[in-house]
């Protein structure tokens, strides 16, 4: 389903998930990949939802599933905060 609002076109997240399942067959693994990638690509002062949609779009359009699933390194460095 495609939504249009004030000249912008939006795709429903469920459609993005179904497209991404073509690249990553396992739903649990897709959740893990999307979660790690969302944390890695998220920029401050932007909506997490937009970052997640971007990640799902990238995974869905990936030509090579091995590139998406190839790395198992830590996606982010935990930041310590002073108490």
Helices and strands as residue ranges (DSSP letters): E 2-5, E 8-11, H 13-20, H 27-41, H 48-61, H 65-69
